[in-house]
Amino acid sequence: MEQWNRSELRKKIMTILYQINVYQNNKMPYNIDAIMKEVVEIENEFVKEIVYGVVTYQKDIDQIANQYLDGWTIDRLGNTDSAILRMGIYELLYTNTPDIVCINEAVELAKVYSDDSVRKMINGVLDKIYHNK
């Protein structure tokens, strides 16, 4: 059985959240479990927890993001960027993952998948949330 580390799993979570975002933006029905199964062949508790957590608390997460996105709103970010930011905020506020790990993991993903200004924005938002926790 294939084992992934959490950094690799976060990449998969980002992909799942990206797809959910596309469905939501296009007002299309979707099945979270089917999307997860497509991206992660085997069931994984960490993936499940983060994906369902982000979807469950998305309104709250977006509200928090918008408080700290200077002159921006999360829905103006690209699907990848908003997926990374939502995952980072969820992990920071709703899990036992050490704060610094939540921030670093999100920033590392943003380095690969987002442009520099968005990476800085994600880092700034997570840093402010961390300091105001």
N, C-alpha and C positions, 0 to 999 in steps of 0.2 A: 504494500500500500504506500502510495506517495505521501510523504510528509512535507509540509511547507512551514517555513518560519513565519512569524507574525508580519514581518515586512512584506513578504510575498503575498500573504493573505490580504493585507491592506490594499495591495494593488488590485486584487480580485474584487474586494469590497468596493473600491473606487469604480471599477467597471460595472458592477451590479447597480450601484447608486446612479451612475451615469445613465444606464439604460432605463431605470425607473424614472429618472428626470425627463428623459425624452418622451416616455409614455405619458407622464403627467402633463408636460407642456403641450402635447398634442391631444390631450383629453381622450387618450386611448385606454381601454381596460388592460390590465396586466396582472400576472400572477407572480408574486414575489418568489415563491418556492421554485417555480419553473425557471425564472431568470437565474436564481442562485444555482440550480442544477446545471444550467447551461454553462455557467462560468466555473463552478467548482464541482467537479464530477462526484466527489464524495461529500457527505454531510459533514459540516464542521461547525462546532458550537460557537467558536469565536466569530466566524463570518455571520452566522445566524443572529447572534446577539447584537452585533454592530448594525447589520442591515435592518433588522426589525426595530432596533432602538432608534435609528435615524428616522425611519419611516414613521414610527409612533410619535416621536417628539419633534417632527420636522417643523411644525408651526413655531414651537418654542425656540428651536435651534435657529430658524431663520430670523426670528425677532431679535435674538441675542446678536446674531451676526450683523444685522442691520444697524444695531446700536453702535457697533464699532467700525463698520465700513464707512469711512469718511466720504460723505457725499455720494455713496453708492448703495445699492441694495443687492442682496445675494442673487435675486432673479435676473440681474443684469450680467452676472458672471457667466462664463461658458459652462456647459454641463460638467466638464471634467473639473474645473476650478470649484464649482459649487459642491461637487461630490467630495472633493478633498477637504474643503472647509467644513462641510456638515459632519463628515467623519471625525475630523479633528476636534470640533466642538463637542460632539457626542462623547467621544472618548475622554475628553478633558473633564466634562461635567457629570457624566453618568457611569463611569467605570472606575475600577481601581488601578488602571494603568497609571504609572507614575507620570505626573504632569509633563516633565521634561521630555519623556518618551513620546507622549501624544503630540507635542509641538514638533519635535524633531522628525518624527515619522511623516507628518503632514508636509513639512517643509521639504523633506527629501523627495516625496512624491511630486510636489510642485516644481522642484528643480528639474525633474525629468519631463513632466507633462504640461507645465504652465510656462508662460513667459515670465521674465524677471520681475516686471512690475506687479504681476499677480502673485508671484511667490512672496514678494515683500509684503503685499497686502495681507495674504494669508498668515504670514508670520506675525505681522503687527496685530491682527485681530486676535489670534490665539494668545499672544503675549498679553494683550490688555485683559482678555477674559481670565487668564491665569492670575494676573495681578489683582483682579477684582473678585476673585472667588471667595 
